[in-house]
C-alpha cells in the first residue's frame, strides 16, 4: 500500500514539471507562425540538455555539501563542500558542492532522489531562459551550449549559495544578518541568474539572424493566444507544485506555511495579470494576450521568492506591481533605451525576481520560518517562535531592523553579478569564435532577410514572454 503522504508528494513533483513546459508554450506562441514549429523543437532540446547537464554535474555542484548543513542520515552521501576562503574563516562559507556526480554511489537515498527531482524543473528552466532568448540571434549549437552550461554550472553554483548550504544562506549564522539570504522556492535565483545570463547573451548578439522559412504549414493564428494563455496557467500550476515539493522544506515548515506559500503564489500570479491586462484595454480597447500572460509570469516569479514569509495581502499588492510594471518597463526599454531584445527578459524575469527577494527583507511578518537556515529554531530576537522577519512584522513580534534586508541585498547583488559575469564569460568567447568562423554572410535563396521593422521583431524574441505586436506598444 502506497503511503498517502508519499503519493501527494509525487503529485507535487509532477506538477512542478509543468513550469518549464508552460514557459516553452508561451515562447512558442510568441514566435511568428512560420517559425513556431522550429522554436518548439529548439526549446524541447534545450530542456533535454538542461536535464542531462543537471544530472551529470549540476546537482553535485548545488547539493554536494548539503548534508553538512541538514544533518540528516539520508544526506550523509552529500557532505563535500568547497570554499575559496581559508578554514580560519569558519564553516558555512561553502561555494560549490563536490559530491553526488551522476547520482552515483551508495549515498543516493530516496531523499536525495527527491531533492534531485524537486530541483530538476528549475535546472531545465535555467537552460530554457537563455536558449529561447538567443534562439534567433546566434547559431543553434551556440544557443544550446549556453543552455547546457547554464543548467550544468551557472545556476547550480548560485543554487548552492542559496539552497545547498552555501555562504549566502549562512549570512545569518556567520554575520548575524537575519536568517541569511532567503529565497523560498529558488525562483529568485533561477530567474534572476537565468535572466541576466540571457541579457549578457543578448548584448553579445543584439540582432536577430536570418532564418530559413519553415516548410511546415502555419498554425491557425487563433491558436497562438490560446497557447500563450495555456502556457501561463501551466506556469502558475508548476510554481504551486514546486512550493510543495522540496523535501528539505516540508518537514521544517509544516502544513500551514506550506499552504500559505501556495496561496501567495496563486494570488500574486493571478493578480499580476490585472494591471497588465487593463493597460492593453485602455491603450488598444482590448487586452492582448501578450501583456496579460507576461503579468502572470511576473507576479508568479515575485511570489516564488517570497513564499510563505509575507501575508497574502502583500502577495496581491506585489503581484499587481510586478504585472503593472511589465508594459511600463517594456516601453522604457524599447522606446527610450532602444533595448528591444531585453524587453522580454527584464520585466518577466530579472525585475520581478529582484522585487520578491527584497520584499522578504522589508515585509516578512515573522509568523513562519523559525530555524530557517539554522537560525533561531526556538525563536528570534528574544521572541519564541518568531521566524523570518523584515522591518514590518506581525503584532507581538520584533522587527529585524535592516538585518534581513541587508542579507537580501547582499544576495541580490551577488547573484546579479554572478549571473551577468558568468553569462558574459560564456557568451563573449562564443561570440568572438562565431564571428571568426563566419565568412562574408550570405543568405540562402529561400532565407529572406529580417523584416525591416526591427523593433516589432525584437520585441517578439522574449525569454519566457509572448510576443509584443507592434500595435501593443504605447
N, C-alpha and C positions, 0 to 999 in steps of 0.2 A: 504494500500500500504506500503510495507516494504521500509524503507529508504535505499538508495544505499550505503551510508557510513556504515550503520549498517550491511548490507549484506556482504560488503567487510571485515568488522571486523570479522564476523562469519567465513568467509573463512580462514582468517589468523589463527584463533583459531584452525580450523580443520587441517590446515597444520602443526601447531605446534605439534599436537599429533602424527605426523609421526616420530618425532625424537626418542622417545623410541622404537617405532616399528622397525625403522631401526637398532638401536643398538641391539635389540633382534635378528633380522635376521642375522646380522654379527656374533654374538656369536654362533648361531646355525650352521652356515656354517663352523665355525672353530672347531666344535666337530668331533670326529671320527664318521663315518657314522652310526655305530650301536647305537650310543648314541644321535643322533641328535634329535630324537623324544622326549626323556626324557628331554633333555636340553630345548626344546621349551616349554614344559608344565611347567617346573620349572621356566623359565623366565616369562611366562604368569601369573603364580600365584604370582610371586614377583611384577609384575606390579599391579595386583589387590590389594595386600596387601599395596603397597605404596599409591594407590589412597584412600583406606579406611582410612589409618592412617593419611593422609594429611587432609582429610575431617573432621575427628574426632578431631584431636589435632594439626596437623602441621600448618594448615592455621592460627589458632588463635595465635600460637607461633610466626609465621612470620609476620603477618599483624594486630595483635590485637591492636596495638597502632599507626597504620599508619595515622589515622585521626588527630593525634596531629601534624604531620608534613605537610601533604597535607590537608590543612583546606578547604575541600570541603563539602558541605551539605550532599552529598550522602555517606560520610565516617564517619559521626558522630556516627555510631554504633561501630566504631573501634578506641576507644580513651583510652585504658587502657594499659599502658606500665610499665614493671617492670625494676628496675635498682638496682644493688647491691651497688651503690655509694650513699652517703647521698645527700639530697636535696641542701645542700650548694654548691655542685659542679655545680649546674645549670641544665638546661634542655638539652636534646639531648644526654644523656648517656644511653639510653634505651638498654636493653639486651634481652628482650623477651616480646612478646605481651600476653595479658591476656583476650582478648575478641574475640568473634566470634567462640566459640566452637560449633562443629557440624553444623555450618552455621545456627544457630538458633537465633531468635529474630527479633524484628521489624526493626532493623537497617540493615538487609540484603537487600540492594538495588541492582539494576541492575549493578551498578559499582562494588559492592562487588562480585557479582556472576562472573562478567567478570574478576576480579582480580584473583579469585579462578581458573577459567578455564584456564587463561593465565599461571598460575604457576603450574597447575596440571601435565603437562608433565615433568617439572623439578623434581617434587617430585617423580614421577614414575621412572625417570632416576636415582635419588638418591637411590632408592630402588634397581634398577636393577644392578647398577655397583657392589656393594659388593656381591649381591646374586649370580651373574654369576661368579664372581671371586672365590667364596667359594663353588660353586656347587659340585665339585668333591673332595673337601678337608675335608668336615665335613658332619654330618648328615643333611638331607634336612630340618628338622624343625629348626635346629640351623641357617642355612643359611637364612631361611625365617624370623627368629626372628631378625637377623641383618638387613634384608631388611625393616622390619616393623619399627624398631626404627630409622633407617637412614632416612626414609621418614617422620616419625612422630615427631622426636625430633632433631636429629643431624643436618640435612640440614635446617629445618625451623629456628632453633636458629641462625645459620650462616646467613641465608637469612634475618632475622630480622636486624642483624647488618648492612647489606649492602643495602637492598632494602625496609625494613619495617620501616625505620626511626630510626634505632639503632645507636650505638655510632661510628661505622666506617664511616658511611655516614656523621656524624656530625663533623668529624675531621676538616673540613674547617671552619665551624661556631664556633666551640669551641676552636680550636688551631691555626686557620689561615693556615692550610695546604691545599693549593689549593682549589679544590671543594670537599674536602673529598674523601674518598675511592670510586673509580669509577669502577664499573663492569656492563657494559651497559646491557647485556642480562642475567646476572646472570650465564653465562656459566663458568666463572672463579670460582664462588662459588661452583656450584654443582659438577663440575668435579674435582676441587682441593680437596674439602672436601670429596666427594664420593670416589675419587681415594685413598686418604690417609686412609679412613676407610677400604677400601678393602686391602690396603697394610698392615695395622695393623693385619687384619684377616689372611692374607697370612703368616705373621710371626708367628702367633699362630698355624696355621695349614699349615706347609710348604709343605707337601707331599700329593699327591692325594690318596684318599681312594679307596679300591676296590669297584667296582660297578657291579651289575648284568647285564649281557649282555641282551639287549632288544630282545624280540621275534619278533619284527616288522621287516619287510623286509627293507633292507638298500636302501636309495635313490640312484639313479644313481650318480656317482661321478661328472659328468659334471654339475649337478645342484648346487653343493656346491659353486664353484667360482661365478657362476651366482647369487646365493642367496647373497653372500657377496657383490658383486657389487651393486645389487639392494638395499641392506640394506644401503650401503654407500650413494647412491643417495637419499634415503628416509631420511637419517640423515641430509643431506645437505638441502633438501627441508624443513624439520621440523625446522631447525635452521633459515631459511628465514622466515617462518611463525611466529616463536617466536619473531623475530626482529620487526614484525609489529603488535603484538597482546597485548602488555602491555598497558592497558588503562591509566596508570599514565604517560607514556612517550609520547604517541601520541600527546596529547594536548601541552605538554611542548616543544617538539622538532619541530613539524611541518613537512611538506612534504619532503623538501629537505634532512635534516639529516636522516629522517627515511628511505628514499630511499638509501642514501649513506651507511647506515648500511647494507642494503640488498646487495648492490654492494660489500662491503668489505667482507661479509660472503661468497658470491658466489666466488669471486676471490681467497680469501685465501683458501677456501676448495678445489677448483679445482686445484689451483697451488700446493697444498700440495701433490698431487699425482705424480707430475713431477719427483722430485729428488728421492723419494722412489721407483717409478717405474723404473727409469733409473738405480738405484743401482741394482735391480734384473736383469735387462737386461745385465749389464756389468759383473755381477758375474756369472749368470747362462745361459746367452744367451736368456733369456725370462723374462718377467715381471710377477712374481707371483701375484695372486690376493691379497694375504695377505698383502704385503707391500703397494701395490697401495691403498687399501682401508684404511689401517692404516694412510696413508698420508692424505687422505680426512678428516678423523676424527681429526687428529692433527691440520690441518690448520683451520678447522671449529671451533674447541674449542678455538683456539687462537683468532679468529675473533670475537667470541661471547663476549669476554671480552672487545675488543677494540671498537666495534660498529662503530658509525659514527665519532669518535673523531680523527681518523688518516686518512691521504689521502689514496686513493686506491692503489697507488704505494707501500706504506708501508705495506698494507694488503697483496699484492702479495709477497713482499720480506719475510715477516714473515711467510706466508703460505709455501713458498719454504723452509725456515729454519726449520719450525716445521715438515714438511713432510720428509725433508732430515735427520733430527735427529732421525727418527724412527729406521732405520736399525742400525745406529751407536750406539744409546743408548741400543737397544736390544742386540747388540754384547757385549757391555761393561758389561751389567748386567748378561748375560748368561755365557760368556767365562771368564771374569775377576772377576766378583763378585759372580758367581755361584748362582745368584738370578733368577732362571728360571721362577718362578711364577710371579715375579714382572715385567718381561719383557713385559707383555701385559698391565700392569697398568700404569707404569710411562711414557712411550713415547706417549701414546694416551690420557691421562687424566691429570696427575699432571704436567708434563713438559710444554705442550702447554698452559695450563691454566695460569701457572705462567708467561710464556713468554708474553701472551696477556695482563695480568694485569700490568706488568712492562712497557710494551710498551706505555701504556697510560701516565705514568709519564714522559717518555722520548720524545715521538713523537706526542702527541696530538697537533694539529695545531691551536687550539683556534677558529676555524670557528663556531663550534656548541657547545651547552651545556650551554649557558648563563642561569643562575638561577638553574643549576643542584645542587641538594642537598641544595637548598635555598641559594646559594652563588652567588652574583653578578648578579641579574636578569637584570640589566641595563647595566652592563659592569664589567670588571675585570682588575685589575692592572692599573686603570685610563684610560682604553681604552673602549669606548662604544661598546657594542655588543660582546666583547671578551668572549669566553666560556672556556671550559676545555682546559688547556694549559700545555704542557710539557716544556722541555728545548729547543727543536727546534720547532718553531711555524711559521705560515704563515707570509708573509710580512705585515707590519703595525701593528702587534701585539707584545706585550711584553712577553718575555719568563718568565715562572714561575720557577725560578732557585731553584730546589730541593724541593719546596713546595709540588707540586703534586706528585713528585717521593717519597717523604717521606711518604705521605699518602698511596700510593700504596704499599710501602714496609712494612709499619705497618700492613696494611690489609692482605697482603700476609702471613706474619709471623703469625699473629693472627689466620687466618683461617687454616693455616697449623698445628699449634699447636692444635687448637680445633679439627680438623678432626682426626689427629693421636691419640691424647689423648682420645677423646671420643670413637674412634674405639677400642683402647686398653682396656679402661674401660669396654666396652661392650663385647669384644671377649675373653679377658683373663679369666674372671669368667666362661663364657660359655665353654671355652676350658677345664678348670680345672674340671667343673662339668661333662662334657662329658667323660673325662678320668677316673674320679672316678666311673662312672656308667658302664664303659666298663670292661668286664671280659677279659680273655686272648682272643685276637682276633682270630676268626676262620672264614673261608670263606665257603660260601655255595657251594655245589658241582658244580653248574653251574656259579660260580662267580670267574673267573680266576684272579690271581694277576696281578698287573700292568705290562706293558711291561718293561723289564729291561732297555731299552734305555730311562731313565728318562728325560734327557734334552729335547728330542723332545716332549714328552708328556706334560711336564710342560709348554713349550712354547705355546702349544695349548690352555691352560686354561687362556686366556686373558679375560679382563673385557668387553670391547666393541670392541675388535680387533679380526680378524680372526686368524686361526691357523698359526703356523710357521713350515712348513715342515722342517725336519732336513736338507735337501739339500739346503734350502734357507739361512741357517746361513753362515756367511762369513767363 
